[in-house]
Amino acid sequence: MLTKEEMKKLAAMHAIERIQANMIVGIGTGSTVYWFIEELARRVKEGLVCRCVPTSLATYKLATELGLSLMTLNEVSKIDLTVDGADEVDPALNLIKGGGGALLQEKMVAAASDKLIIIADSSKFVKALGVFPLPVEVIPYGWKQVQEHISFTNDIGAVLRLKDDQPYVTDHGHYILDCHFNQISDPVKLSISLHDIPGVVENGLFIKMANEAIIAAADGTVENIVAV
Ligand code: 5RP
């Protein structure tokens, strides 16, 4: 049986085969995509030509250290393919993302991509989204008002994410509320209602954005789920 880390690497090794010469590649954030970035850098050293758009400061630093050629989102007209992880993936390939705090930039990069491939171990594949707390990125000013609004309207806990006992601050200077829905029956409706709240910057629901999910299981099998 494979460990979780081996499953993540296996999914990443499948995704890497989609990279063709001269592509502009969006590179996601997190421990699963780490394996993808590492292998991409190895192939670049062997002669593969590609340019990458990172989705976070952490990915920017990793990719720079590994010698990948990077561009900002403003420097490209579009991205050919983005490979990213997820916290939850449902059968329609709707996602919860942002466990690593990079949801805003990840969503912008995904939206600019011709294709989004999600790589994950099988624990991320769920029947319905919502057990993983939904990250909602908010501006620091008046965040308690937003927290109360989300909690009251949905009758759920919306918990300010902390790091070292201080509010966790995203790459873009915002806070994150982790929202404990438990089950999200209508992701579209929820996403629209969250966007309606003044002070909300973005939420971690990625609806109809992923084209394909590559899910690796502990027995070494890999499932390719393609969006219809
Ligand atoms: C970061 C993300 C990540 O893709 C998500 O949290 C999955 O991370 P990991 O591969 O480490 O489990 O959305 O904002």
Residues whose N, C-alpha, C, O or C-beta is under 5 A from the ligand:
A	BS01	5RP	T29 G30 S31 T32 V33 G85 A86 D87 K97 G98 G99 G100 G101 A102 L103
